[in-house]
Amino acid sequence: MKAEGIAPPKRDNRIKTSDVTNTKGMTFADFGLSKELQLGIYEKGYENPSPIQEESIPLAMSGKNIIARAKNGTGKTASYSIPMIQKVDPTLEAIQGLVLVPTRELALQTAHVIKELCKHIEGLVVMVSTGGNPVKEDIYRLYNPNHIIVATPGRILDLASKNIAKLDHCKMLVLDEVDKLLSDDFKIIVAKIIDIMPEDKQVSLFSATYPMAIRGFQQKYVPDPEFINLMDELTLKGITQFYAYLEEKEKLHCLNTLFSKLDINQAIIFCENAKRVELLAKKIA
């Protein structure tokens, strides 16, 4: 879809694997989306729906509860964002959609995608609410109309339980990275948020993995769901993973060996805490 005065998005020339190309040949126009939303999709650079989007968007548009498994990097965020945006009424000054994610970083990333998709829809407001942000700022912003909130569980429960974030009209709930959201850290908080929301809500669970612990939650809170499973393996095609099983004292030597033997231009090393990051950075330097 093109419109006058709209610059076409930068073409995505990355190699695409069957994780995103194995589609039914649908287009975003097939979903009955508003012109404004289609324009946001076009400007975002999404050419055609990925397999997870083809499967989940029509179900979400029809109001079905969804439990979806798909690999990271295959378009899960747009899978739930597009139907949520389409179903929100910007003229109703109330929170209508809630996206729960486990981390502040993911909340910011997800909200950014949703804001870009709905940028041409007049009056639709997207808000991020997470720990690490001053709670006063969230309270101030909630005095103004908000339609979609992307949040971490603890902060939004705090605001909702005090009726600062009013969820009376919020009938769409998405749990992204649901395996983490239903871990011991979040499970009780998520259940309390669901109890505050209206009974006749649509609940969608998205993740790459589904531990058995999710089944009990699903039976209680996600009645009659439609299941989508696009997982034959966890890793995206085109990516190779290797595991090195090491004693603690062998790790630094292993890293040195990898960097000396392989041609590595870019790398990210994850550690379990900030202190470990600092020590490793010093040793590598």
ZAMARGU-4260 file (C-alpha; in steps of 0.2 Angstrom, whole numbers, plus 5000, padded with zeros to 4 digits):
<rodrens>
0) 5000/5000/5000 | 5007/5017/4995 | 5001/5035/4998 | 5006/5052/4992 | 5019/5060/5002
5) 5024/5044/5011 | 5042/5039/5008 | 5043/5020/5005 | 5053/5011/5019 | 5070/5005/5017
10) 5071/4989/5008 | 5075/4974/5019 | 5088/4964/5010 | 5093/4952/5023 | 5092/4934/5019
15) 5075/4926/5023 | 5073/4908/5029 | 5058/4897/5028 | 5054/4903/5046 | 5047/4919/5038
20) 5044/4914/5020 | 5034/4898/5022 | 5017/4907/5020 | 5000/4905/5012 | 5003/4920/5001
25) 4991/4932/5011 | 4993/4951/5011 | 4990/4963/5026 | 4975/4969/5015 | 4967/4952/5017
30) 4964/4955/5036 | 4952/4970/5033 | 4963/4982/5042 | 4960/5001/5042 | 4969/5011/5029
35) 4978/5021/5043 | 4985/5004/5050 | 4990/4997/5033 | 5000/5013/5031 | 5009/5011/5047
40) 5012/4993/5042 | 5019/4998/5025 | 5030/5012/5033 | 5037/4999/5046 | 5043/4989/5031
45) 5032/4974/5033 | 5029/4968/5015 | 5019/4953/5018 | 5013/4943/5034 | 5024/4930/5041
50) 5017/4913/5045 | 5014/4917/5063 | 5005/4933/5058 | 4994/4924/5045 | 4989/4912/5058
55) 4986/4923/5073 | 4979/4940/5066 | 4963/4933/5059 | 4960/4923/5075 | 4963/4938/5086
60) 4952/4949/5075 | 4938/4937/5078 | 4940/4938/5097 | 4947/4921/5100 | 4958/4917/5114
65) 4975/4912/5107 | 4990/4901/5113 | 5004/4903/5100 | 5021/4896/5099 | 5033/4903/5087
70) 5052/4907/5086 | 5059/4923/5091 | 5062/4934/5076 | 5047/4928/5066 | 5035/4943/5069
75) 5026/4938/5085 | 5025/4957/5091 | 5016/4962/5076 | 5005/4946/5077 | 4996/4953/5092
80) 4999/4972/5090 | 4991/4973/5073 | 4974/4966/5079 | 4975/4975/5095 | 4977/4992/5086
85) 4963/4988/5074 | 4951/4984/5088 | 4954/4999/5099 | 4942/5013/5098 | 4952/5030/5099
90) 4937/5040/5103 | 4934/5030/5119 | 4945/5038/5132 | 4950/5021/5141 | 4963/5008/5142
95) 4957/4995/5130 | 4973/4984/5127 | 4986/4978/5139 | 5002/4969/5134 | 5012/4961/5148
100) 5031/4958/5146 | 5044/4952/5158 | 5057/4966/5157 | 5058/4984/5155 | 5069/4983/5139
105) 5056/4972/5130 | 5042/4984/5136 | 5051/4999/5128 | 5055/4989/5112 | 5037/4982/5110
110) 5029/4999/5113 | 5040/5007/5100 | 5034/4994/5087 | 5016/4997/5092 | 5018/5016/5091
115) 5026/5015/5074 | 5011/5004/5068 | 4998/5016/5074 | 5006/5032/5070 | 4993/5037/5057
120) 4978/5033/5068 | 4973/5049/5076 | 4971/5050/5094 | 4977/5032/5098 | 4989/5033/5113
125) 5001/5020/5118 | 5010/5020/5135 | 5024/5011/5143 | 5023/5007/5162 | 5038/4998/5170
130) 5048/4997/5186 | 5064/5008/5185 | 5053/5023/5179 | 5047/5035/5193 | 5029/5030/5198
135) 5024/5048/5198 | 5027/5050/5180 | 5016/5035/5176 | 5002/5042/5188 | 5003/5059/5179
140) 5002/5051/5161 | 4987/5040/5167 | 4977/5056/5171 | 4977/5058/5152 | 4968/5046/5139
145) 4978/5030/5136 | 4972/5016/5125 | 4986/5003/5124 | 4998/5000/5139 | 5014/4989/5138
150) 5019/4985/5155 | 5029/4974/5167 | 5018/4965/5179 | 5023/4973/5196 | 5021/4991/5191
155) 5004/4989/5182 | 4997/4979/5196 | 5002/4993/5208 | 4993/5006/5198 | 4978/4995/5194
160) 4975/4989/5212 | 4975/5008/5217 | 4963/5011/5202 | 4975/5024/5195 | 4976/5013/5179
165) 4958/5009/5176 | 4956/4992/5167 | 4937/4992/5167 | 4936/4993/5148 | 4952/4983/5145
170) 4946/4968/5136 | 4962/4963/5127 | 4976/4955/5136 | 4993/4949/5129 | 5006/4939/5138
175) 5022/4940/5128 | 5036/4928/5133 | 5023/4919/5143 | 5035/4906/5149 | 5044/4920/5159
180) 5028/4929/5165 | 5022/4913/5173 | 5038/4909/5182 | 5037/4910/5201 | 5043/4928/5200
185) 5027/4934/5191 | 5014/4921/5191 | 5004/4927/5206 | 5005/4945/5200 | 4999/4941/5183
190) 4984/4931/5191 | 4980/4947/5201 | 4980/4958/5186 | 4968/4946/5176 | 4956/4946/5191
195) 4955/4965/5190 | 4951/4965/5172 | 4933/4962/5165 | 4928/4944/5164 | 4923/4945/5145
200) 4941/4948/5139 | 4952/4941/5126 | 4968/4933/5132 | 4983/4929/5120 | 4998/4920/5126
205) 5014/4921/5115 | 5031/4912/5117 | 5044/4901/5110 | 5043/4888/5124 | 5029/4882/5134
210) 5033/4873/5151 | 5021/4861/5158 | 5017/4874/5172 | 5008/4884/5159 | 4994/4871/5157
215) 4986/4874/5174 | 4986/4893/5171 | 4978/4891/5153 | 4964/4880/5160 | 4960/4893/5173
220) 4962/4909/5163 | 4961/4905/5144 | 4945/4896/5140 | 4943/4888/5123 | 4959/4894/5116
225) 4965/4892/5098 | 4982/4883/5098 | 4995/4889/5085 | 5012/4879/5085 | 5025/4884/5072
230) 5039/4876/5082 | 5049/4862/5074 | 5064/4867/5083 | 5069/4882/5094 | 5083/4889/5084
235) 5080/4900/5068 | 5085/4892/5052 | 5102/4899/5046 | 5109/4900/5064 | 5120/4887/5071
240) 5122/4885/5090 | 5137/4877/5099 | 5138/4873/5118 | 5154/4872/5128 | 5152/4862/5144
245) 5166/4869/5155 | 5172/4871/5173 | 5171/4889/5180 | 5190/4891/5179 | 5190/4886/5161
250) 5178/4899/5154 | 5191/4913/5152 | 5203/4902/5143 | 5189/4896/5132 | 5184/4914/5127
255) 5202/4918/5123 | 5204/4903/5112 | 5188/4907/5103 | 5193/4925/5099 | 5211/4920/5094
260) 5205/4905/5083 | 5189/4913/5075 | 5187/4928/5064 | 5174/4937/5076 | 5169/4955/5071
265) 5155/4957/5083 | 5150/4948/5099 | 5139/4949/5114 | 5143/4941/5130 | 5130/4939/5143
270) 5134/4937/5161 | 5122/4934/5176 | 5126/4950/5186 | 5134/4967/5184 | 5149/4963/5194
275) 5153/4948/5183 | 5151/4959/5168 | 5164/4972/5175 | 5177/4958/5180 | 5175/4950/5163
280) 5177/4966/5153 | 5193/4970/5163 | 5200/4953/5160 | 5196/4953/5141 | 5203/4971/5139
</rodrens>
